[in-house]
Structure formats: structure tokens, C-alpha cells
Amino acid sequence: MTELCSMLRIELCKAIRSRMPLWTSVGTLFLPMGVAFLIFVSKNPVISQKLGLVSAKANLVAYSATDWLAYLRLCGQMIAAGGFVIFVLIVAWVFGREFVDGTLKDMLAIPINRTQIVLAKMVLVILWSIGLTIIILASSLAMGYLIGLPGGSPAVLFQGSLLVIRTGSMTIASILPFAYFASVGRGYLLPMGAAILILIMANVVAMAGWGEYFPWAVAGLSSQSKEPLPFLSFLIVLTTSLIGILYTDYWWKHADHAR
């Protein structure tokens, strides 16, 4: 536990000094702000007429977010898509920067079990992503109040907030296996490329009706569906997450780090 805390403190220092938490926080703010802007445009015909194509998109978004609960469902979908990409970027940076900066050999020379190194990085990714999820939820609630959405009773806000948190939790669990891609690819390119490919696959699988069995489609379906998904769906996400952690740990222990 002492080794884990020490490594986590080191990872936190590296993250803070890089300003990556700042830039990812700013990036997540654009998700709810973008949706709120489109809803605002759709409610103001004078502005809407001047924006052309943006107006058409605004009307589409406003049609699917007519009240608070629908709006928060849409925010959950933002986390499952846009948040997913940002979270994968965090994983790619936390695990890939050691290879890009050439600091891997120095880290592995430290007399600390490599499992503790992997776990410290995983904990950092989870805490970082939870923080961004909270930022998205808080800014979504603030934007919703600013644009004057109807139906904002405490019960509805609580239900919608739980939906966003649940979607964020599923998304965070689903991105942990990308640490393996960042490690094997020894950088940022492979995990980001895999994330784009998996997003496409998730949409295709969901349209085919099998999304509840595809771990990277479960978060999006969970935010859209008015009926709870089967427990098996969440079990698949959790199992995939654990397998990703174990594979990453195995790679860090047994891969050739001489190059």
C-alpha cells in the first residue's frame, strides 16, 4: 500500500505539471455547452434564421431534449461518445508518455513492483475521469438552468443525475483496457486509433440490436434506454475492464523493455 501511494503521488505530480488536467477539463466543458447552445438557438427564431445548417442541427437537438430528463439523457450520451474519447486520451497519455518521453527505463529501475506502477496509473485514470464526469454533470445542470428547461423537479434532477453518473461509470470502466493498447503501441497512436474503430463498431453493433452484449456500446445504450439493461450487460463491461487491467499488468511484467 505504501508503494502504491508513493507511485500515485508521483503520477499526480506528473499530471499536474503537464497541465493535462486543465486542458481535459476545458475540453469536457465544451460538451454540455455545445448542447445548451444548440437548444438556445432553437428557442430563438431570430438567431436560428441566421445560422442555416447550425439551426437545423439545433432543432434536431432541441427535439430530443424537450425537458430536463431528456436533456440529461443527452448529456449521458455525450459522455458515452465525446467523454469516451477524452477518457481514452487520458489513458493514452498516462500510459504512453513513458515511452514517448523515454522515461520508461528510469521508472522500471525503481525497486517497486511493476504491478504497483500499473495500479497507480489505473487509479489516476479513474480519479481523473471521475473528476471530468463531475464537471460535465455540474456544467450540464448549470447550462440547463440558464436556458430555462421545463420539468426541473428535484426528483427528475436526481434521476437524471444518477443516469449521467451511471453512464460515466460505465464509460470509465470501458476505457481501462486501452491502457494495454497504449503499452503495446508504446505511445498514443494505437489507443486513439483503437478508440475510433471501437466507437464505429459500437454504433454498428447497437444498430444490429446486439449492443447490450458489446462492452463499449453499453454506456450509450444505458443513457438512451428508458428500461434498465440486463445485469449481464454491466457484468460484461466489468469483466472487460478487469481483463484489460490484468493484460496490462502482465505486459508490463513480461514484455521486453530493453528497447
C-alpha positions as CSV (number, residue, x, y, z in Angstrom):
1,M,0.0,0.0,0.0
2,T,2.9,2.4,0.8
3,E,4.4,1.7,-2.6
4,L,1.1,2.3,-4.4
5,C,0.6,5.6,-2.6
6,S,4.1,6.7,-3.5
7,M,3.6,5.8,-7.1
8,L,0.2,7.5,-7.2
9,R,1.7,10.7,-5.7
10,I,4.4,10.6,-8.5
11,E,1.8,10.2,-11.2
12,L,-0.3,13.0,-9.8
13,C,2.7,15.3,-9.8
14,K,3.5,14.5,-13.4
15,A,-0.1,15.1,-14.4
16,I,-0.4,18.4,-12.6
17,R,2.9,19.7,-14.0
18,S,1.8,18.8,-17.5
19,R,-1.4,20.8,-17.3
20,M,-3.2,18.0,-19.0
21,P,-5.9,18.0,-16.3
22,L,-6.6,21.7,-17.2
23,W,-6.9,21.0,-20.9
24,T,-9.1,18.0,-20.5
25,S,-11.3,19.9,-18.1
26,V,-11.7,22.7,-20.6
27,G,-12.4,20.1,-23.3
28,T,-15.2,18.4,-21.3
29,L,-16.9,21.8,-20.7
30,F,-17.5,22.1,-24.5
31,L,-19.7,19.0,-24.4
32,P,-22.6,20.4,-22.3
33,M,-22.0,24.0,-23.5
34,G,-22.4,22.8,-27.1
35,V,-25.7,21.1,-26.4
36,A,-27.0,24.0,-24.4
37,F,-26.0,26.4,-27.2
38,L,-28.0,24.4,-29.8
39,I,-31.0,24.3,-27.6
40,F,-30.7,28.1,-27.0
41,V,-30.5,28.6,-30.8
42,S,-33.6,26.5,-31.4
43,K,-35.6,28.6,-28.9
44,N,-34.7,31.9,-30.5
45,P,-36.0,32.1,-34.1
46,V,-34.2,35.3,-34.9
47,I,-30.8,33.8,-34.2
48,S,-31.9,30.5,-35.7
49,Q,-32.7,32.0,-39.1
50,K,-29.2,33.5,-39.4
51,L,-27.3,30.2,-38.7
52,G,-28.5,27.9,-41.5
53,L,-27.2,24.4,-41.1
54,V,-26.4,25.0,-37.4
55,S,-30.1,25.9,-37.0
56,A,-31.2,22.6,-38.5
57,K,-28.9,20.7,-36.0
58,A,-30.2,22.9,-33.2
59,N,-33.8,22.0,-34.0
60,L,-32.8,18.3,-34.0
61,V,-31.1,18.5,-30.6
62,A,-34.0,20.5,-29.2
63,Y,-36.5,18.0,-30.4
64,S,-34.7,15.2,-28.5
65,A,-34.1,17.4,-25.3
66,T,-37.6,18.9,-24.6
67,D,-37.3,18.7,-20.8
68,W,-34.8,18.2,-18.1
69,L,-34.8,14.4,-18.1
70,A,-34.4,14.2,-21.9
71,Y,-31.6,16.8,-21.7
72,L,-29.7,14.9,-19.0
73,R,-30.1,11.7,-21.1
74,L,-28.5,13.6,-24.0
75,C,-25.7,14.6,-21.6
76,G,-25.2,11.0,-20.7
77,Q,-24.9,10.2,-24.4
78,M,-22.3,12.9,-24.7
79,I,-20.2,11.2,-22.0
80,A,-20.6,7.8,-23.8
81,A,-19.3,9.3,-27.0
82,G,-17.3,12.5,-26.5
83,G,-16.4,11.7,-23.0
84,F,-15.2,8.3,-24.1
85,V,-12.7,9.9,-26.5
86,I,-11.4,12.3,-23.8
87,F,-11.1,9.4,-21.3
88,V,-9.1,7.3,-23.8
89,L,-6.9,10.3,-24.4
90,I,-6.1,10.3,-20.6
91,V,-5.3,6.6,-20.6
92,A,-3.1,7.1,-23.7
93,W,-1.3,9.9,-22.1
94,V,-0.8,8.3,-18.6
95,F,0.5,5.0,-20.1
96,G,2.0,6.2,-23.3
97,R,4.0,9.2,-22.2
98,E,6.7,7.0,-20.5
99,F,7.6,5.6,-24.0
100,V,7.3,9.0,-25.8
101,D,9.4,10.8,-23.2
102,G,11.9,8.0,-22.9
103,T,11.4,7.7,-19.1
104,L,10.2,4.1,-19.0
105,K,13.7,2.6,-18.2
106,D,14.2,5.1,-15.4
107,M,10.8,4.2,-13.9
108,L,11.4,0.4,-14.2
109,A,14.7,0.8,-12.5
110,I,12.9,1.9,-9.3
111,P,12.8,-1.0,-6.8
112,I,9.0,-1.2,-6.8
113,N,6.8,-4.0,-8.0
114,R,5.6,-3.2,-11.6
115,T,2.0,-4.1,-10.5
116,Q,2.1,-1.1,-8.2
117,I,3.1,1.1,-11.1
118,V,0.3,-0.2,-13.3
119,L,-2.2,0.1,-10.4
120,A,-1.1,3.7,-9.6
121,K,-1.6,4.7,-13.3
122,M,-5.0,3.0,-13.3
123,V,-6.1,4.8,-10.1
124,L,-5.0,8.1,-11.6
125,V,-7.0,7.4,-14.8
126,I,-10.1,6.5,-12.8
127,L,-9.9,9.5,-10.4
128,W,-9.2,11.9,-13.3
129,S,-12.1,10.5,-15.3
130,I,-14.5,10.7,-12.3
131,G,-13.5,14.4,-11.9
132,L,-14.3,15.1,-15.5
133,T,-17.6,13.3,-15.2
134,I,-18.5,15.5,-12.2
135,I,-17.5,18.6,-14.2
136,I,-19.8,17.5,-17.1
137,L,-22.7,16.9,-14.8
138,A,-22.3,20.2,-12.9
139,S,-21.9,22.2,-16.0
140,S,-24.8,20.4,-17.6
141,L,-27.0,21.3,-14.7
142,A,-25.9,24.9,-14.8
143,M,-26.5,25.2,-18.6
144,G,-29.9,23.6,-18.2
145,Y,-30.9,26.3,-15.7
146,L,-29.6,29.0,-17.9
147,I,-31.6,28.0,-20.9
148,G,-34.7,27.5,-18.8
149,L,-35.6,23.9,-19.4
150,P,-39.0,22.8,-18.1
151,G,-39.7,19.9,-15.7
152,G,-36.8,20.5,-13.3
153,S,-38.3,19.0,-10.2
154,P,-35.9,17.6,-7.5
155,A,-36.9,14.0,-8.3
156,V,-36.3,14.5,-12.1
157,L,-32.9,16.2,-11.5
158,F,-31.9,13.4,-9.1
159,Q,-33.0,10.7,-11.6
160,G,-31.2,12.4,-14.5
161,S,-28.0,13.0,-12.4
162,L,-27.9,9.3,-11.5
163,L,-28.3,8.4,-15.2
164,V,-25.3,10.6,-16.0
165,I,-23.2,9.2,-13.2
166,R,-24.1,5.6,-14.2
167,T,-23.2,6.3,-17.8
168,G,-19.9,7.9,-16.8
169,S,-19.1,4.9,-14.6
170,M,-19.7,2.5,-17.4
171,T,-17.6,4.7,-19.8
172,I,-14.7,4.8,-17.3
173,A,-14.8,1.1,-16.9
174,S,-14.8,0.5,-20.6
175,I,-11.7,2.6,-21.3
176,L,-9.3,0.9,-18.9
177,P,-8.4,-1.9,-21.5
178,F,-6.9,0.9,-23.7
179,A,-4.0,1.0,-21.3
180,Y,-2.9,-2.2,-22.8
181,F,-3.0,-0.7,-26.3
182,A,-1.0,2.3,-25.1
183,S,1.6,0.0,-23.6
184,V,1.8,-2.4,-26.6
185,G,1.8,0.5,-29.0
186,R,4.4,2.3,-26.9
187,G,2.7,5.7,-27.3
188,Y,-0.5,7.5,-28.1
189,L,-1.4,6.4,-31.7
190,L,-2.6,2.9,-31.1
191,P,-5.1,3.6,-28.3
192,M,-6.6,6.6,-30.1
193,G,-6.9,4.6,-33.3
194,A,-8.5,1.7,-31.5
195,A,-10.9,4.1,-29.8
196,I,-12.1,5.5,-33.1
197,L,-12.5,2.0,-34.5
198,I,-14.4,0.7,-31.4
199,L,-16.7,3.8,-31.5
200,I,-17.7,2.9,-35.1
201,M,-18.1,-0.8,-34.1
202,A,-20.3,0.2,-31.1
203,N,-22.7,2.1,-33.4
204,V,-22.9,-0.7,-35.9
205,V,-23.4,-3.4,-33.2
206,A,-26.1,-1.2,-31.5
207,M,-27.9,-0.7,-34.7
208,A,-27.8,-4.5,-35.3
209,G,-29.5,-5.0,-31.9
210,W,-26.6,-6.6,-30.1
211,G,-25.3,-3.5,-28.3
212,E,-26.1,-4.7,-24.8
213,Y,-23.5,-7.5,-25.3
214,F,-20.8,-5.2,-26.6
215,P,-19.0,-3.6,-23.7
216,W,-18.3,-0.3,-25.5
217,A,-21.9,0.1,-26.5
218,V,-23.4,-0.5,-23.1
219,A,-22.8,3.0,-21.7
220,G,-24.5,4.7,-24.7
221,L,-27.5,2.3,-24.6
222,S,-27.7,2.8,-20.8
223,S,-28.1,6.6,-21.3
224,Q,-30.7,6.2,-24.1
225,S,-32.9,3.3,-22.8
226,K,-35.9,4.0,-20.6
227,E,-35.8,0.4,-19.5
228,P,-32.9,-0.9,-17.4
229,L,-30.4,-3.0,-19.3
230,P,-29.9,-6.6,-18.2
231,F,-27.4,-7.2,-15.5
232,L,-25.3,-9.2,-17.9
233,S,-24.5,-6.1,-19.8
234,F,-22.9,-4.4,-16.8
235,L,-21.2,-7.7,-15.9
236,I,-19.6,-7.8,-19.4
237,V,-18.3,-4.2,-19.0
238,L,-16.8,-5.0,-15.6
239,T,-15.3,-8.2,-16.9
240,T,-13.8,-6.5,-19.9
241,S,-12.3,-3.8,-17.6
242,L,-10.7,-6.4,-15.3
243,I,-9.3,-8.3,-18.2
244,G,-7.8,-5.1,-19.6
245,I,-6.1,-4.4,-16.3
246,L,-4.8,-7.9,-16.0
247,Y,-3.4,-7.9,-19.5
248,T,-1.8,-4.5,-19.0
249,D,-0.2,-5.7,-15.8
250,Y,1.0,-8.9,-17.5
251,W,2.6,-6.9,-20.4
252,W,4.4,-4.6,-18.0
253,K,5.8,-7.5,-16.1
254,H,6.9,-9.7,-19.1
255,A,7.4,-7.6,-22.2
256,D,10.8,-6.8,-23.5
257,H,11.6,-3.3,-22.2
258,A,15.2,-3.2,-23.5
259,R,14.2,-1.1,-26.5
